[in-house]
Amino acid sequence: MHIRCLSTPALLLDDERLARNIRRLAARLAPFGVGFRLHAKTLKCVEVARRAMTTPGGPVAVSTLAEAEWFAERGVLDICYAVGIAPGKFERALALRERGVALTLLLDSVEAARALAEFGAARGHVFEALLEVDCDGHRAGLAPADPDLVAAANLLRARGQRVTGVLTHAGSAYDLGEPSPQAFAALAGQERAAVVAAAEALRAAGHACPVVSVGSTPTALFGEDFSGVTEVRAGVYLTQDLVMAGLGVCHVDDIALSVLCTVIGRRGSDGALVTDAGWTALSRDAGLKGRFAEFGYGLVQDENGNLLAGLRVNETNQEHGLITGAPGKAVPALPVGTRLRVVPVHACATASGFETVHLCQGAEEKASWPRCRGW
């Protein structure tokens, strides 16, 4: 059916752009012979994930146990929970593994390793764990030379648990001072060197370390050397977003995700268009502070997905989005009832507000699929 029949706001996924984005990364990684693990955190949708996973059963990375449970219920059994696990979630992880799910957990400290080891020993279960490596000081993990890396692995082994390898995330790719293909390639090299060094340290201590996992959309797309790496993870590459466009990772016309909204009025003071897509639909994630101000809370397209140059969502309330023009750009007098699309700044944050994603070809809906929500 035509998308004008959808109730707004609605989450749209452009089929052609999605396919193009999937082909781009697959072609980029193919010459390196490295494995690929889709990070499903952006759309949290099994039907979309199966477009990019190497088999119907995985592999996949997830950001919540709710995702792991959702995917497992739908036949995806090779799952990496790529966020450090809280001890209160061990029971849920155990339940998944006892159902036959190959669920790998992530740990980034001796303290976390001890908690999992004690739980596993008490329940008579052998968990599989990756140790998180800090490759750039962005967020979490142990430095490759930190003695706690080997200490955590030794502790797990001593209590009968299995250390399957190491994982890192080059999160600083999103806040490089001067992003460029060369800068992303250099960071990918730093990412690879850190995780390979960590793997070598574990092997020297007697751990097999079969998994060496790296990942971020920029480093996956621009990395030039994956030697010593067994798998690459990426997620937002599927849809891309304005942060990625602002960094030069993609073009605006590569962005496959948008929010369909309806004009419901105009503001008298400046003629801004008022729509029914506020921050509950778009989020207020405007990317890195001060970096992407020109995007506001999203750029604006017409109903068919054509960019309306100079227009952006400049303000959001809970259920209202206000569209204004760039300096010197008049806001068109669109009538109430006009359908528009908003291109998201951060695809993951925008998608999180929706229960359903609508796959579209142009302005025609081809399918609608449920999304996982919750933690």
C-alpha positions as CSV (number, residue, x, y, z in Angstrom):
1,M,0.0,0.0,0.0
2,H,1.0,3.6,-0.3
3,I,2.7,5.1,2.7
4,R,0.0,7.8,2.9
5,C,-2.2,5.1,4.4
6,L,0.2,4.6,7.4
7,S,-0.6,6.3,10.7
8,T,2.1,8.8,11.6
9,P,4.7,8.9,12.9
10,A,6.0,5.8,11.2
11,L,9.5,4.3,10.7
12,L,10.4,3.8,7.1
13,L,13.2,1.7,5.7
14,D,14.2,2.2,2.0
15,D,14.7,-1.3,0.5
16,E,17.0,-0.1,-2.3
17,R,19.3,1.9,0.0
18,L,19.4,-0.9,2.5
19,A,20.5,-3.4,-0.1
20,R,23.1,-1.0,-1.4
21,N,24.5,-0.4,2.0
22,I,24.7,-4.2,2.6
23,R,26.5,-4.7,-0.7
24,R,29.0,-1.9,0.0
25,L,30.3,-3.5,3.2
26,A,30.3,-7.0,1.9
27,A,32.3,-5.9,-1.1
28,R,34.7,-4.0,1.1
29,L,35.4,-7.0,3.4
30,A,35.5,-9.7,0.8
31,P,39.1,-9.3,-0.2
32,F,40.3,-9.7,3.4
33,G,38.7,-13.1,4.0
34,V,37.6,-11.9,7.5
35,G,34.3,-13.1,9.1
36,F,31.4,-10.7,9.6
37,R,29.1,-10.4,12.6
38,L,26.2,-8.1,12.1
39,H,25.5,-5.8,15.1
40,A,21.7,-5.7,15.2
41,K,21.3,-2.9,17.6
42,T,20.1,-0.3,15.1
43,L,16.8,-1.9,13.9
44,K,16.6,-4.8,16.2
45,C,14.6,-6.6,13.6
46,V,15.2,-10.2,12.6
47,E,13.8,-9.8,9.0
48,V,16.2,-7.0,8.4
49,A,19.1,-8.8,10.1
50,R,18.7,-11.8,7.8
51,R,19.4,-9.6,4.8
52,A,23.0,-9.1,6.2
53,M,23.8,-12.1,8.4
54,T,25.9,-14.7,6.7
55,T,23.5,-17.5,7.6
56,P,19.8,-17.4,8.8
57,G,21.0,-18.5,12.3
58,G,23.7,-15.8,12.7
59,P,26.2,-14.7,13.6
60,V,24.8,-11.6,15.2
61,A,25.8,-9.1,18.0
62,V,23.2,-7.5,20.2
63,S,23.2,-4.7,22.7
64,T,20.5,-6.0,25.2
65,L,19.5,-9.4,26.5
66,A,15.9,-8.6,25.2
67,E,17.4,-8.6,21.7
68,A,19.2,-11.9,22.4
69,E,15.9,-13.4,23.6
70,W,14.0,-12.0,20.6
71,F,16.4,-13.2,18.1
72,A,16.7,-16.7,19.7
73,E,12.9,-17.1,19.6
74,R,13.2,-16.6,15.9
75,G,15.9,-19.1,15.2
76,V,19.1,-17.0,15.5
77,L,21.4,-19.0,17.7
78,D,24.9,-17.6,17.3
79,I,24.7,-14.4,19.4
80,C,27.3,-12.2,21.1
81,Y,25.9,-9.9,23.8
82,A,28.4,-7.1,23.1
83,V,27.8,-5.1,26.3
84,G,29.5,-5.9,29.6
85,I,26.9,-8.0,31.5
86,A,25.6,-7.1,34.9
87,P,25.5,-9.9,37.4
88,G,21.8,-9.5,37.8
89,K,21.4,-10.7,34.2
90,F,23.3,-14.0,34.6
91,E,20.1,-16.0,35.1
92,R,18.7,-14.8,31.8
93,A,21.9,-15.6,30.0
94,L,21.9,-19.0,31.5
95,A,18.3,-19.7,30.4
96,L,19.3,-18.8,26.8
97,R,22.3,-21.1,26.8
98,E,20.3,-23.9,28.3
99,R,17.9,-23.6,25.4
100,G,20.8,-24.3,23.0
101,V,21.7,-20.7,22.1
102,A,25.5,-20.1,21.5
103,L,25.4,-16.9,23.6
104,T,28.8,-15.3,24.3
105,L,29.1,-12.8,27.1
106,L,31.5,-9.8,27.4
107,L,33.6,-8.9,30.4
108,D,35.9,-6.1,31.0
109,S,37.4,-6.5,34.5
110,V,38.6,-9.1,37.0
111,E,35.6,-8.2,39.2
112,A,33.2,-9.1,36.4
113,A,35.1,-12.2,35.6
114,R,35.0,-13.3,39.2
115,A,31.2,-12.8,39.4
116,L,30.5,-14.8,36.3
117,A,33.0,-17.6,37.3
118,E,31.4,-17.9,40.7
119,F,27.9,-18.0,39.2
120,G,28.9,-20.5,36.6
121,A,30.6,-22.8,39.1
122,A,27.6,-22.6,41.5
123,R,25.2,-23.5,38.7
124,G,27.4,-26.1,37.1
125,H,27.5,-24.3,33.8
126,V,30.4,-23.4,31.5
127,F,29.8,-19.9,30.0
128,E,31.7,-18.6,27.0
129,A,33.2,-15.2,27.5
130,L,35.0,-12.5,25.5
131,L,37.3,-10.0,27.2
132,E,36.8,-6.4,26.1
133,V,39.9,-4.5,25.0
134,D,40.2,-0.8,25.1
135,C,41.7,0.3,21.8
136,D,41.2,4.1,22.0
137,G,40.2,5.2,25.5
138,H,36.7,5.8,24.2
139,R,34.5,3.8,26.6
140,A,35.3,0.5,28.3
141,G,37.7,-2.4,28.3
142,L,41.2,-3.4,29.4
143,A,44.4,-2.1,27.7
144,P,46.2,-4.9,25.8
145,A,49.1,-4.8,28.2
146,D,47.0,-4.5,31.4
147,P,47.9,-7.6,33.6
148,D,44.2,-7.7,34.6
149,L,43.5,-9.1,31.0
150,V,45.4,-12.3,31.7
151,A,44.3,-12.3,35.3
152,A,40.6,-12.3,34.3
153,A,41.2,-15.0,31.8
154,N,43.1,-17.2,34.3
155,L,40.4,-16.7,36.9
156,L,37.7,-17.8,34.5
157,R,39.6,-20.8,33.4
158,A,40.4,-21.8,37.0
159,R,36.6,-21.9,37.7
160,G,35.9,-24.0,34.6
161,Q,34.7,-21.2,32.3
162,R,35.8,-20.7,28.7
163,V,37.6,-17.6,27.4
164,T,36.8,-17.6,23.7
165,G,38.7,-14.5,22.8
166,V,38.8,-10.7,22.7
167,L,36.6,-7.9,21.4
168,T,37.1,-4.2,20.9
169,H,35.1,-1.3,19.5
170,A,36.7,1.8,17.9
171,G,34.1,4.2,19.3
172,S,36.4,7.2,18.9
173,A,35.8,6.9,15.1
174,Y,32.7,9.0,15.8
175,D,34.5,11.9,17.3
176,L,37.7,12.3,15.3
177,G,38.8,15.9,15.1
178,E,39.3,15.7,11.3
179,P,37.5,12.7,9.9
180,S,38.6,11.3,6.6
181,P,39.1,8.0,4.9
182,Q,42.8,8.1,5.9
183,A,41.9,8.9,9.5
184,F,39.5,6.1,9.7
185,A,42.0,3.7,8.2
186,A,44.6,4.8,10.7
187,L,42.1,4.2,13.6
188,A,41.2,0.8,12.1
189,G,44.9,0.0,12.2
190,Q,45.1,1.0,15.9
191,E,42.0,-1.0,16.6
192,R,43.5,-4.1,15.0
193,A,46.9,-3.7,16.7
194,A,45.3,-3.4,20.1
195,V,43.1,-6.4,19.9
196,V,45.8,-8.6,18.2
197,A,48.2,-7.7,20.9
198,A,45.7,-8.6,23.6
199,A,45.1,-12.0,21.9
200,E,48.8,-12.6,21.7
201,A,49.1,-11.9,25.5
202,L,46.3,-14.4,26.3
203,R,47.9,-17.0,24.0
204,A,51.2,-16.6,25.7
205,A,49.4,-17.4,29.0
206,G,48.0,-20.6,27.5
207,H,44.6,-19.4,26.3
208,A,43.6,-20.4,22.8
209,C,41.8,-17.1,22.0
210,P,40.0,-18.3,18.8
211,V,37.9,-15.1,18.5
212,V,39.5,-11.7,17.7
213,S,36.7,-9.3,17.1
214,V,36.8,-5.6,16.0
215,G,34.1,-3.3,14.9
216,S,32.6,0.1,14.1
217,T,31.0,1.2,10.9
218,P,33.8,3.7,10.0
219,T,36.7,1.3,10.6
220,A,34.9,-1.6,8.9
221,L,34.3,0.4,5.8
222,F,37.8,2.0,5.7
223,G,40.1,-0.5,7.3
224,E,43.0,-1.6,5.2
225,D,44.4,-4.5,7.2
226,F,42.5,-7.2,9.1
227,S,45.3,-9.7,9.6
228,G,45.0,-11.5,12.9
229,V,41.3,-10.5,13.2
230,T,38.7,-13.3,12.9
231,E,35.6,-11.1,12.7
232,V,34.4,-7.6,12.0
233,R,31.2,-6.2,13.6
234,A,29.1,-3.3,12.2
235,G,25.5,-2.2,12.6
236,V,24.5,1.3,11.6
237,Y,26.0,0.8,8.2
238,L,22.7,-0.9,7.3
239,T,20.8,2.3,7.4
240,Q,23.5,5.0,7.9
241,D,22.4,8.3,9.4
242,L,23.3,12.0,9.4
243,V,26.2,11.4,11.9
244,M,27.8,9.1,9.4
245,A,27.1,11.5,6.6
246,G,28.6,14.3,8.6
247,L,31.7,12.3,9.1
248,G,32.0,11.5,5.4
249,V,31.3,7.8,5.9
250,C,28.3,8.0,3.6
251,H,26.3,10.4,1.6
252,V,22.9,11.7,2.7
253,D,21.2,9.8,-0.2
254,D,22.7,6.6,1.3
255,I,20.6,6.9,4.4
256,A,17.9,4.2,4.3
257,L,15.9,5.2,7.4
258,S,13.4,8.0,7.8
259,V,10.4,8.9,9.9
260,L,7.1,9.6,8.1
261,C,5.2,12.5,9.7
262,T,2.3,14.8,9.0
263,V,2.1,18.5,9.0
264,I,-0.4,19.5,11.6
265,G,-0.1,23.3,11.6
266,R,2.2,26.4,11.4
267,R,3.7,28.5,14.2
268,G,2.5,32.0,13.9
269,S,5.8,33.7,15.0
270,D,8.0,32.5,12.2
271,G,5.9,30.2,10.0
272,A,7.6,27.0,11.1
273,L,5.9,23.8,10.1
274,V,4.5,21.9,13.0
275,T,4.5,18.1,12.6
276,D,3.4,15.1,14.7
277,A,6.9,13.7,15.1
278,G,8.5,15.1,18.2
279,W,11.3,13.8,20.3
280,T,9.4,10.6,21.1
281,A,9.7,9.8,17.4
282,L,12.9,11.4,16.4
283,S,14.9,11.4,19.7
284,R,16.9,14.4,20.8
285,D,20.2,12.8,19.9
286,A,21.8,15.4,17.7
287,G,25.1,13.6,17.4
288,L,28.3,14.9,19.1
289,K,27.9,18.2,20.8
290,G,28.5,21.1,18.4
291,R,29.5,18.8,15.5
292,F,26.3,18.5,13.5
293,A,24.3,21.5,14.3
294,E,23.4,22.1,10.7
295,F,21.3,18.9,10.8
296,G,19.1,20.0,13.7
297,Y,17.1,16.9,14.7
298,G,16.9,15.7,11.2
299,L,16.7,16.8,7.6
300,V,13.4,16.9,5.7
301,Q,12.3,15.0,2.6
302,D,9.0,15.0,0.8
303,E,6.7,12.0,0.9
304,N,8.6,10.3,-1.9
305,G,12.0,10.6,-0.2
306,N,13.3,13.6,-2.1
307,L,15.4,16.0,0.0
308,L,13.9,19.4,0.6
309,A,17.0,21.5,0.6
310,G,17.5,23.9,3.4
311,L,14.8,22.5,5.7
312,R,15.4,20.8,9.0
313,V,13.7,19.9,12.3
314,N,15.0,22.7,14.5
315,E,13.0,22.1,17.6
316,T,11.2,19.1,19.2
317,N,8.6,18.8,22.0
318,Q,7.3,15.4,23.1
319,E,4.8,15.0,20.2
320,H,5.7,18.1,18.1
321,G,8.5,18.7,15.6
322,L,9.1,22.2,14.2
323,I,10.6,22.5,10.8
324,T,12.4,25.7,9.9
325,G,14.7,26.8,7.1
326,A,18.4,27.4,7.0
327,P,19.4,31.1,7.1
328,G,17.8,32.8,4.1
329,K,15.6,29.8,3.3
330,A,11.9,30.3,3.4
331,V,9.7,27.6,4.8
332,P,7.1,26.5,2.2
333,A,3.5,27.0,3.1
334,L,2.6,23.3,3.1
335,P,-1.0,22.5,3.9
336,V,-2.1,20.6,7.0
337,G,-2.1,16.9,6.2
338,T,1.0,17.0,4.0
339,R,3.2,14.0,4.6
340,L,7.0,14.5,5.0
341,R,9.9,12.3,6.0
342,V,12.6,13.2,8.5
343,V,16.1,11.8,8.0
344,P,17.5,10.8,11.4
345,V,20.7,12.2,13.0
346,H,21.3,9.0,15.0
347,A,19.5,6.0,13.5
348,C,19.7,3.8,16.6
349,A,18.1,6.4,18.8
350,T,15.4,7.3,16.3
351,A,14.4,3.7,15.7
352,S,14.1,3.0,19.4
353,G,10.8,4.8,19.6
354,F,9.0,2.4,17.2
355,E,7.5,-1.1,17.4
356,T,7.3,-1.6,13.7
357,V,9.6,-0.9,10.7
358,H,8.0,-0.4,7.3
359,L,10.0,-1.6,4.3
360,C,9.4,0.7,1.4
361,Q,10.2,1.0,-2.3
362,G,9.7,4.6,-3.1
363,A,6.4,5.6,-1.5
364,E,5.0,2.0,-1.5
365,E,5.1,-0.2,1.6
366,K,6.5,-3.7,0.7
367,A,6.4,-5.2,4.2
368,S,6.0,-4.3,7.8
369,W,8.1,-6.1,10.5
370,P,8.1,-6.0,14.3
371,R,11.1,-4.6,16.2
372,C,12.4,-5.7,19.6
373,R,12.2,-3.2,22.4
374,G,13.3,-3.2,26.0
375,W,16.4,-4.4,27.8
